[in-house]
Amino acid sequence: MPSETHRSIAIADKNPVIRTGLADIVARDGRFVMTAAVSTGAALLDLVAAQTVDIAIIGWALPDMTGGDVLAELKKRKSQTRTIVYTGEPGDEIVRRTIRAGGWGFMSKSDEPEVLLETISTVSHGRVSFPYVDMEADENDPLGALTVRERELLAALADGWSNLQIAARIGISRNTVKYHLKNLYDKLNVNNRAMAVALFMTQTGTREQR
């Protein structure tokens, strides 16, 4: 990697306000070169393939894939790009998944801009930057790996909602519902919604029933 003042930064986030804000923070700091800000995982992967990107800051819930998918693809390509996950997802599971997937850093969207810049600087010097997390805490909880959106979908399935109803009530397309459900089934190691609902009810009992 080049010296810190010349390290190139790319951003991938579905929210245009966040993309613009992050790009502005990085550019105004002066220590790094702001390369591009894109909205999808595919666009980031194309960018990394086309030019040098030293550090990528990515949202976890991108429109076309998760941050975990991006990390897996970068690892498959043996990319030298160092990745920092930047997300508003609560809890520690995303931190655990980022670490396991080979990410270099993690940032919460509730953190101050100075913390973001310090995280970038730390990663640019070849050191990982993560908050403390117990890596074994959720090993026995099959629902622990789910995102907030996936838990919402699982609860909707338990309530008997169809894909069309979920799409209409949550405000996403049916194709997006199918994409999230596929990821949901994969994470729970089940084959269909009946198995997913049965697991949900077993784990939650009456706590999340409505």
Rosetta blueprint (number, residue, H / E / L):
1 M L
2 P L
3 S L
4 E H
5 T H
6 H H
7 R E
8 S E
9 I E
10 A E
11 I E
12 A E
13 D L
14 K L
15 N L
16 P H
17 V H
18 I H
19 R H
20 T H
21 G H
22 L H
23 A H
24 D H
25 I H
26 V H
27 A H
28 R H
29 D H
30 G L
31 R L
32 F E
33 V E
34 M E
35 T E
36 A E
37 A E
38 V E
39 S L
40 T L
41 G H
42 A H
43 A H
44 L H
45 L H
46 D H
47 L H
48 V H
49 A H
50 A H
51 Q L
52 T L
53 V L
54 D L
55 I E
56 A E
57 I E
58 I E
59 G L
60 W L
61 A E
62 L L
63 P L
64 D L
65 M L
66 T E
67 G H
68 G H
69 D H
70 V H
71 L H
72 A H
73 E H
74 L H
75 K H
76 K H
77 R L
78 K L
79 S L
80 Q L
81 T L
82 R E
83 T E
84 I E
85 V E
86 Y E
87 T E
88 G L
89 E L
90 P L
91 G L
92 D L
93 E H
94 I H
95 V H
96 R H
97 R H
98 T H
99 I H
100 R H
101 A L
102 G L
103 G L
104 W L
105 G E
106 F E
107 M E
108 S E
109 K L
110 S L
111 D L
112 E L
113 P H
114 E H
115 V H
116 L H
117 L H
118 E H
119 T H
120 I H
121 S H
122 T H
123 V H
124 S H
125 H L
126 G L
127 R L
128 V L
129 S E
130 F L
131 P L
132 Y L
133 V L
134 D L
135 M L
136 E L
137 A L
138 D L
139 E L
140 N L
141 D L
142 P L
143 L L
144 G L
145 A L
146 L L
147 T L
148 V H
149 R H
150 E H
151 R H
152 E H
153 L H
154 L H
155 A H
156 A H
157 L H
158 A H
159 D L
160 G L
161 W L
162 S L
163 N H
164 L H
165 Q H
166 I H
167 A H
168 A H
169 R H
170 I H
171 G L
172 I L
173 S L
174 R H
175 N H
176 T H
177 V H
178 K H
179 Y H
180 H H
181 L H
182 K H
183 N H
184 L H
185 Y H
186 D H
187 K H
188 L H
189 N L
190 V L
191 N L
192 N L
193 R H
194 A H
195 M H
196 A H
197 V H
198 A H
199 L H
200 F H
201 M H
202 T H
203 Q H
204 T H
205 G L
206 T L
207 R L
208 E L
209 Q L
210 R L
